[in-house]
Structure formats: structure tokens, C-alpha cells
Amino acid sequence: MPPVGLTLRRVIPAAIVAFAALVGNAASGQTTRTVKVVVPYAPGGGADAFARILADQIGRLREATMVIENRPGAGTVIAAEAVARAAHDGNTLLVADSNLVIMPHVRKLNYDPLVSFEPICQLVSSPQVLVVNSASPYRGLADLLEAARARPGALTLASVGPVSLPRIGFEQLKRAAKVNITFVTYPGAAPAASALLGGHVSSALLSYASVAEQIKAGTLRAIAVTTRGRVDALPDVPTIAEAGYDDYELDLWDGVVAPAKTSQESVTQIAGWFTAAVQDPETKRKLVGQGLFPVVTCGADFAAVIRKQYDEYGRIIRQANIEAE
């Protein structure tokens, strides 16, 4: 099975491929469109970096003028609601991630993630990593789980939350391994990692990008990754599935969606822009530098990912009785 890392999974309709091949062939005098890309987080995070890197490349290709608008709040709900209400002319897009399918299970919303948006493309994946302090006696996932079984409820796992993809991943592992570990919520990856470095928690489940420097410095030890295949940046770190939990996979992705009823012509055009941008070698290098690995899935295949995760995550949220604050 290929590693996650830099591997590009091409699940792209032929029409999009054909469009991407024509990049740069448009008449030089053609007026470019202005497209607003709504990011549901404050500036400086992974989703914001993702949007700005790709918007810059699309602008370089003279495909469109991309204007980034940050609209954080309510776990991405504010931005999603605004885009769901926007005109379906292809000039307003939402940077979507796993929260698109998580929040409907814990909040009453004025939109439906399965019908209020037109899926365009999933574009990058951000691997989640299970880490422990380098001074910890846990050399691998089996060590951590055995200790948890020996002392039910005594071990802790830190991450962002209370409603988040890592929280769902924690509940998945807890049930699959039949262990009692206490989940500890932090307002962000940085304070969770600091708590682990300070010895206040036993482990943490965080994005690779947020702990890459500590892993490289040797202050944190990666003991498992949540992706289906190993991560290029951590080739010696096994997946949770390899540890015997075959169905385990947790994929934090970023992509773009448009308001429902956006024309197929616009969807194909926008998918072509983003596909061409993410395939550019320099753009890919910048994304990987942010811990974002290109994984392109467009159209109906992206819609299937959204539907699958909506169903799976909803089931876990109900079983674990996860609630928004």
C-alpha cells in the first residue's frame, strides 16, 4: 500500500483533466474572474495557509483573482452558513474540512452539508500522529494500550476539542482497543503539545504539522499515525491499522466546496484551477512544508467521501455522547 506523504491519489473526472491540460492556453487578453474563498478559521492556521498557497498559484496562472476572507467562529459554522446562502455563480467558495460533516451532529444548523454544497475537490490531507513524551516508557502503541488496560482511566490523551476529528479518532481507538483512557481537551494543538512536553498528560493525538519540530528535535516520540498508509515524513512509524485495528483510519482533509446548484461548467472550471495548482511542484513543496500532503479527489468521488464520513462520524458522536460546549 503506498504511503500517504507526497503520493497523489488521482480520482479526477476526465473533463477536469482535460481542462487542467489547457491551463495557460487562454487568450492573454481575457479578463479574469474574482472569486472569494471563505476560510472558516483565523489567519495563520493550516487551512488558511492551504487557501493562500493555492490562491496565489491560481493567480499566477491568471485563471482568476482569488480573494481570501477569514470568517472564524462556531467550529466553522459561521463560514459554512455564509457560503451556503451565497449566490451559486461559482464566485464564492468555502474551504471545507472534516468539521463540515462533524458539526451537524452536535449543533442545530441552517444548512445541510449533504445538500447545501456542491463538492468540488478534496485537495490535501493532514496526517494525525499519536505522540508521547520522549522520556515516556511507551515505545509503541502496544505499550500505551497495555498500560491503559493495567490502570483503567489513569492514562490521559490530549488533543483539541471537545468536538473535533481527533476526539472522534480517540473514541474510535478507545472502542477498538477496549481501553479506558481519559480524553483531555485543549483549545489548540500548541497547548496540548506543551502539556505533553511538561509531563501533564500521557499522550496526545495531534496533526503532524503541529508536532513535526518536536519529533525532529527528539522531545516527542511518534508511536503511530492514523492514516491508512504510512506517512513519508515518518516512514518508521506504523499506522494504527498495522497494530491490528484493521478498519482504523482518520483522515483530516482540506478541500473546496461551492454553494448548491452551482453549474457543472463552473464546478469543472474551478476543479481544473485547483487541480493544476496543487500539481505544481513549487506549490506542492510549500504545502508539504505546512504538513499538508496533496491528495486529489474531485466531483462525485469527493461527494462520496463526505457522505461516508458524515455517516461514520455521526455514529461515533452518538455512541460517545459527544456534545458541543
C-alpha positions as CSV (number, residue, x, y, z in Angstrom):
1,M,0.0,0.0,0.0
2,P,1.5,3.4,-1.0
3,P,2.5,5.8,1.8
4,V,0.4,8.9,2.3
5,G,3.2,11.6,2.1
6,L,3.7,13.0,-1.3
7,T,1.7,10.4,-3.1
8,L,-1.0,12.0,-5.3
9,R,-4.2,10.0,-5.5
10,R,-5.9,11.0,-8.8
11,V,-9.6,10.4,-8.7
12,I,-10.4,13.2,-11.2
13,P,-13.1,13.2,-13.9
14,A,-11.8,13.1,-17.4
15,A,-13.3,16.5,-18.1
16,I,-11.3,18.1,-15.3
17,V,-8.1,16.5,-16.5
18,A,-8.8,17.9,-20.0
19,F,-9.5,21.3,-18.6
20,A,-6.3,21.3,-16.5
21,A,-4.3,20.4,-19.5
22,L,-5.4,23.6,-21.1
23,V,-4.1,25.8,-18.3
24,G,-2.2,28.8,-19.6
25,N,-3.7,28.5,-23.2
26,A,-6.4,31.0,-22.7
27,A,-6.2,34.3,-24.6
28,S,-3.9,36.6,-22.8
29,G,-6.3,39.5,-23.0
30,Q,-9.1,37.6,-21.3
31,T,-10.5,39.3,-18.2
32,T,-10.1,37.1,-15.1
33,R,-12.9,36.5,-12.6
34,T,-12.7,37.5,-8.9
35,V,-13.6,34.6,-6.6
36,K,-14.0,34.9,-2.9
37,V,-12.6,31.9,-0.9
38,V,-14.0,31.8,2.6
39,V,-11.7,30.3,5.2
40,P,-13.6,29.2,8.4
41,Y,-10.6,29.9,10.6
42,A,-8.5,32.8,11.7
43,P,-5.3,33.7,9.7
44,G,-2.2,31.6,10.4
45,G,-3.5,28.1,10.6
46,G,-3.2,25.1,8.3
47,A,-6.5,25.8,6.4
48,D,-5.5,29.5,5.9
49,A,-2.1,28.5,4.6
50,F,-3.7,26.0,2.3
51,A,-6.1,28.5,0.8
52,R,-3.4,31.2,0.4
53,I,-0.8,29.0,-1.2
54,L,-3.3,27.7,-3.8
55,A,-4.9,31.1,-4.4
56,D,-1.5,32.5,-5.1
57,Q,-0.7,29.8,-7.6
58,I,-4.1,30.2,-9.4
59,G,-3.5,33.9,-9.6
60,R,0.0,33.3,-11.1
61,L,-1.7,31.1,-13.8
62,R,-4.0,34.0,-14.5
63,E,-7.0,31.8,-14.0
64,A,-8.8,34.1,-11.5
65,T,-8.2,36.7,-8.8
66,M,-8.7,34.8,-5.6
67,V,-9.7,36.9,-2.5
68,I,-9.3,35.2,0.9
69,E,-11.9,36.0,3.5
70,N,-11.3,34.6,7.0
71,R,-14.6,34.0,8.9
72,P,-13.8,32.0,12.0
73,G,-16.3,31.0,14.7
74,A,-18.7,28.3,15.9
75,G,-16.5,25.5,14.8
76,T,-16.6,26.6,11.1
77,V,-20.4,27.0,11.2
78,I,-20.4,30.8,10.6
79,A,-18.4,30.5,7.4
80,A,-20.3,27.5,6.1
81,E,-23.6,29.1,6.7
82,A,-22.5,32.2,4.8
83,V,-21.3,30.2,1.8
84,A,-24.5,28.1,1.8
85,R,-26.5,31.3,1.4
86,A,-24.2,32.8,-1.3
87,A,-25.1,33.1,-5.0
88,H,-24.5,29.8,-6.9
89,D,-22.5,31.6,-9.6
90,G,-19.1,30.0,-8.8
91,N,-17.7,33.2,-7.3
92,T,-17.9,32.1,-3.7
93,L,-16.1,29.1,-2.3
94,L,-15.7,27.5,1.1
95,V,-12.5,25.9,2.4
96,A,-14.0,22.8,3.9
97,D,-12.6,20.2,6.2
98,S,-13.8,17.4,8.4
99,N,-15.8,19.8,10.5
100,L,-18.2,20.1,7.6
101,V,-19.5,16.7,8.5
102,I,-19.0,16.8,12.2
103,M,-20.8,20.0,13.3
104,P,-24.2,19.0,12.0
105,H,-24.3,16.2,14.6
106,V,-23.7,18.5,17.6
107,R,-25.4,21.8,16.5
108,K,-28.7,22.8,15.0
109,L,-27.7,24.4,11.7
110,N,-29.4,26.3,8.9
111,Y,-27.7,24.2,6.2
112,D,-27.2,20.6,5.4
113,P,-23.7,19.5,4.4
114,L,-25.0,16.9,2.1
115,V,-27.4,19.1,0.1
116,S,-26.3,22.7,0.7
117,F,-23.0,22.5,-1.1
118,E,-21.5,21.3,-4.4
119,P,-18.4,19.3,-3.7
120,I,-15.5,20.4,-5.9
121,C,-12.3,18.7,-4.7
122,Q,-10.6,17.3,-1.6
123,L,-7.0,18.6,-2.1
124,V,-4.8,17.8,0.8
125,S,-4.5,15.5,3.8
126,S,-3.0,16.4,7.2
127,P,-1.9,13.2,9.0
128,Q,-2.7,12.9,12.7
129,V,0.0,11.5,14.9
130,L,-0.2,9.8,18.3
131,V,2.8,11.1,20.3
132,V,4.3,10.7,23.8
133,N,7.0,12.5,25.7
134,S,10.4,11.2,24.7
135,A,11.0,10.4,28.4
136,S,7.9,8.2,28.4
137,P,8.3,4.4,28.8
138,Y,5.9,3.8,25.9
139,R,7.9,2.9,22.9
140,G,5.0,2.0,20.7
141,L,1.2,1.9,20.6
142,A,1.0,-1.6,22.2
143,D,2.9,-0.3,25.3
144,L,0.5,2.6,25.7
145,L,-2.6,0.4,25.4
146,E,-1.2,-2.3,27.7
147,A,-0.6,0.3,30.4
148,A,-4.1,1.6,29.9
149,R,-5.5,-1.8,30.4
150,A,-3.5,-2.3,33.6
151,R,-4.6,1.1,35.0
152,P,-8.1,1.9,33.6
153,G,-8.8,5.6,33.5
154,A,-5.3,6.6,34.7
155,L,-3.7,7.4,31.4
156,T,-4.6,10.5,29.5
157,L,-4.7,11.6,25.9
158,A,-4.6,15.3,25.0
159,S,-6.0,17.0,21.9
160,V,-8.2,19.8,20.6
161,G,-11.9,19.6,21.4
162,P,-14.3,18.8,22.8
163,V,-15.8,18.3,19.3
164,S,-13.1,17.6,16.8
165,L,-11.7,15.0,14.4
166,P,-9.0,13.9,17.0
167,R,-11.8,13.4,19.6
168,I,-13.6,11.1,17.1
169,G,-10.3,9.3,16.4
170,F,-9.7,8.9,20.1
171,E,-13.2,7.4,20.6
172,Q,-12.6,5.1,17.7
173,L,-9.3,3.8,19.2
174,K,-10.7,3.5,22.7
175,R,-13.5,1.3,21.5
176,A,-11.5,-0.8,19.1
177,A,-8.8,-1.5,21.7
178,K,-11.3,-1.8,24.6
179,V,-9.3,0.5,26.8
180,N,-10.3,3.3,29.3
181,I,-8.1,6.3,28.6
182,T,-9.2,9.8,29.7
183,F,-9.5,12.5,27.0
184,V,-8.2,15.9,28.0
185,T,-9.4,18.9,25.9
186,Y,-7.2,21.8,25.0
187,P,-8.1,24.9,23.0
188,G,-5.4,24.2,20.4
189,A,-2.6,21.9,19.3
190,A,0.2,24.1,20.8
191,P,-1.1,24.0,24.4
192,A,-1.8,20.2,24.1
193,A,1.7,19.6,22.9
194,S,3.0,21.8,25.8
195,A,1.1,19.8,28.3
196,L,2.7,16.6,26.9
197,L,6.1,18.1,27.0
198,G,5.5,19.2,30.6
199,G,4.5,15.7,31.6
200,H,0.9,16.7,32.5
201,V,-0.7,14.1,30.1
202,S,0.4,10.6,29.0
203,S,-0.1,11.1,25.2
204,A,-1.5,13.4,22.6
205,L,-3.2,13.0,19.2
206,L,-2.3,15.9,17.0
207,S,-1.6,16.9,13.4
208,Y,1.8,16.1,12.1
209,A,2.4,19.7,11.2
210,S,1.8,20.8,14.8
211,V,4.4,18.4,16.3
212,A,6.8,17.9,13.5
213,E,9.5,20.1,15.0
214,Q,9.3,18.4,18.4
215,I,9.5,15.0,16.8
216,K,12.6,16.0,14.8
217,A,14.2,17.5,17.9
218,G,13.6,14.3,19.8
219,T,11.4,15.9,22.6
220,L,8.3,14.0,21.4
221,R,8.1,10.4,20.1
222,A,5.7,9.4,17.4
223,I,4.3,6.0,18.1
224,A,1.5,5.7,15.5
225,V,-0.2,7.6,12.6
226,T,-3.9,7.5,11.9
227,T,-3.7,7.3,8.1
228,R,-4.4,4.1,6.1
229,G,-0.8,4.1,4.9
230,R,2.5,5.2,6.5
231,V,3.5,8.9,6.1
232,D,6.5,9.7,4.0
233,A,7.8,12.1,6.7
234,L,7.6,9.3,9.3
235,P,8.5,6.1,7.4
236,D,9.4,4.1,10.6
237,V,6.2,5.0,12.4
238,P,3.5,2.3,12.0
239,T,-0.2,3.0,11.3
240,I,-2.8,2.2,13.9
241,A,-4.3,-0.2,11.4
242,E,-0.9,-2.1,11.3
243,A,-1.2,-2.6,15.1
244,G,-4.1,-4.9,14.5
245,Y,-7.0,-2.4,14.2
246,D,-7.6,-3.0,10.5
247,D,-10.6,-0.7,9.9
248,Y,-9.0,2.3,11.7
249,E,-8.4,5.4,9.5
250,L,-8.6,9.0,10.5
251,D,-8.2,11.5,7.7
252,L,-8.1,15.2,8.3
253,W,-8.5,16.8,4.9
254,D,-9.0,20.3,3.3
255,G,-10.9,20.9,0.1
256,V,-13.2,23.3,-1.6
257,V,-17.0,23.3,-2.0
258,A,-19.4,25.8,-3.6
259,P,-23.0,26.6,-2.9
260,A,-25.5,24.0,-4.1
261,K,-26.8,24.5,-7.7
262,T,-23.5,25.9,-8.9
263,S,-23.4,25.0,-12.6
264,Q,-21.4,22.0,-13.7
265,E,-19.5,24.2,-16.0
266,S,-18.3,26.3,-13.1
267,V,-17.6,23.3,-10.9
268,T,-15.4,21.8,-13.7
269,Q,-13.6,25.0,-14.3
270,I,-12.9,25.6,-10.6
271,A,-11.7,22.0,-10.1
272,G,-9.4,22.5,-13.0
273,W,-7.8,25.6,-11.4
274,F,-7.2,23.9,-8.0
275,T,-6.1,20.6,-9.6
276,A,-3.5,22.4,-11.7
277,A,-2.4,24.5,-8.7
278,V,-1.9,21.6,-6.4
279,Q,0.1,19.6,-9.0
280,D,2.6,22.5,-9.5
281,P,6.0,21.3,-8.0
282,E,6.7,24.5,-6.1
283,T,3.2,24.7,-4.7
284,K,3.4,21.1,-3.6
285,R,6.7,21.9,-1.8
286,K,5.0,24.8,0.0
287,L,2.0,22.7,1.0
288,V,4.2,19.8,2.3
289,G,6.2,22.4,4.3
290,Q,3.0,23.1,6.1
291,G,2.3,19.4,6.8
292,L,-0.3,19.3,4.0
293,F,0.1,16.5,1.6
294,P,-1.6,16.6,-1.8
295,V,-4.4,14.0,-2.2
296,V,-6.8,15.0,-5.0
297,T,-10.3,13.6,-5.1
298,C,-13.0,15.5,-7.1
299,G,-16.6,15.6,-8.0
300,A,-18.7,12.5,-7.2
301,D,-15.8,10.8,-5.5
302,F,-15.4,13.7,-3.1
303,A,-19.1,13.7,-2.5
304,A,-18.9,10.0,-1.6
305,V,-16.1,10.8,0.9
306,I,-18.3,13.5,2.5
307,R,-21.3,11.1,2.8
308,K,-19.2,8.3,4.2
309,Q,-17.6,10.4,6.9
310,Y,-20.9,12.1,7.7
311,D,-22.4,8.7,8.5
312,E,-19.4,7.2,10.3
313,Y,-18.6,10.3,12.5
314,G,-22.3,10.7,13.3
315,R,-22.4,7.2,14.6
316,I,-19.3,7.7,16.8
317,I,-20.6,11.0,18.1
318,R,-23.9,9.4,19.2
319,Q,-22.2,6.4,20.8
320,A,-19.7,8.5,22.7
321,N,-22.3,11.1,23.6
322,I,-20.0,13.9,22.3
323,E,-21.6,17.3,22.8
324,A,-20.6,20.9,21.9
325,E,-19.8,23.2,24.7
